[in-house]
Amino acid sequence: MERYLYVFRGGEGMGRTPEEIQAHMGRWGAWIGKLSEQGKHEGGEPLNPEGRLVKSGGTVVTDGPFAEGSEVVGGYLLVKAGNYDEAVEMSKECPIFEADDGTVEVRQIAEIPA
Amino acid sequence: MIRHNSHDITEEANPHTMEIVDHLFRHEHGKMIASFTSKYGFRNIEIIEDAIQDALIRAMQVWPFRAVPDNPSAWIFKVANNRLIDKLRREQKLSKIDTIENGLDKVEGFRMPDEDEIEDDQLKMIFTCCHPSLPEETQIILTLNLLCGLGTDEIARALMKNKEAIAKALTRGKRKFKNEIGSLKPPVDKELELRLQVVMKVIYLLFNEGYKVTKGTQLMDPTLSSESIRLGMR
């Protein structure tokens, strides 16, 4: 088993009723819960929307790194999978895809050999 | 096997049980609308709606990654209250006096209202939505939206009207609140009696509509009907 990082972008700003918001949240919980039950969930956190960007040799600090809503990283998840294909397949059920601009970036963790 | 608090051991082991009461968000939405319009004034209805929306979306983004908080209502209320104060300050609708004297400071001043206070506020809300100067259908639409937490589409389906008509009625009704009705003051004496008749009629209509409502394969009637029973019993 190898570890992969899911980076979530987009999927924000869909005008919703309280019922729809709760239903959508339930689907996220179900998806993460299923990964948990399968022993594939290693960790993950949501991110606050505000942020800072430090650049130019560490001399410049600006508010937030992003321009477009679809580029905003909303959170991450660490999962276990046999290979990239499996990690990708697992990600397809993520509820972020209910929005047109939702994306999941799948990256393999570089493990240091023993 | 030893059990405690009727929780199964395996349920506790999974940190991602998203056990949330059905329609929790819809009910919390209604309670917060009532509570915040009572506290901050009906003229701020739109800002209040935005703040509540923000809080529910925040819950949606955060709770799946961790457990649902022990007291979901208090969590949502507090986040919504903080967002609301930020927005009101930004629009300079809060003076320094408001902030300190009325305990509207985010950290020190927030106190989760108790059930009785929320019920009182909800009652005030029904009376306000059933204002005699509004057409009866608008009264129903406002009640469904503000008190019962139904969106434009859901109301359109419930009343079998088109979405635009519902949206228009909501805009007009809320504009009236912003400009004319001001802070919530319950009617008294003769006016109360007349208003009560209207309220009971709206609740009766809500109950009736409950039977006609479907949302795809999911029947909404139980919710609407039980909403109206709940309101009527107060």
Boltz contact constraints between the chains, C-beta under 6 A:
constraints:
  - contact:
      token1: [A, 17]
      token2: [B, 151]
      max_distance: 6.0
  - contact:
      token1: [A, 18]
      token2: [B, 25]
      max_distance: 6.0
  - contact:
      token1: [A, 18]
      token2: [B, 26]
      max_distance: 6.0
  - contact:
      token1: [A, 18]
      token2: [B, 29]
      max_distance: 6.0
  - contact:
      token1: [A, 18]
      token2: [B, 56]
      max_distance: 6.0
  - contact:
      token1: [A, 18]
      token2: [B, 149]
      max_distance: 6.0
  - contact:
      token1: [A, 19]
      token2: [B, 26]
      max_distance: 6.0
  - contact:
      token1: [A, 21]
      token2: [B, 25]
      max_distance: 6.0
  - contact:
      token1: [A, 21]
      token2: [B, 56]
      max_distance: 6.0
  - contact:
      token1: [A, 21]
      token2: [B, 60]
      max_distance: 6.0
  - contact:
      token1: [A, 22]
      token2: [B, 25]
      max_distance: 6.0
  - contact:
      token1: [A, 24]
      token2: [B, 60]
      max_distance: 6.0
  - contact:
      token1: [A, 25]
      token2: [B, 60]
      max_distance: 6.0
  - contact:
      token1: [A, 26]
      token2: [B, 18]
      max_distance: 6.0
  - contact:
      token1: [A, 28]
      token2: [B, 64]
      max_distance: 6.0
  - contact:
      token1: [A, 29]
      token2: [B, 18]
      max_distance: 6.0
  - contact:
      token1: [A, 29]
      token2: [B, 64]
      max_distance: 6.0
  - contact:
      token1: [A, 32]
      token2: [B, 16]
      max_distance: 6.0
  - contact:
      token1: [A, 32]
      token2: [B, 64]
      max_distance: 6.0
  - contact:
      token1: [A, 33]
      token2: [B, 16]
      max_distance: 6.0
  - contact:
      token1: [A, 36]
      token2: [B, 14]
      max_distance: 6.0
  - contact:
      token1: [A, 36]
      token2: [B, 16]
      max_distance: 6.0
  - contact:
      token1: [A, 44]
      token2: [B, 65]
      max_distance: 6.0
  - contact:
      token1: [A, 45]
      token2: [B, 65]
      max_distance: 6.0
  - contact:
      token1: [A, 46]
      token2: [B, 61]
      max_distance: 6.0
  - contact:
      token1: [A, 46]
      token2: [B, 62]
      max_distance: 6.0
  - contact:
      token1: [A, 46]
      token2: [B, 65]
      max_distance: 6.0
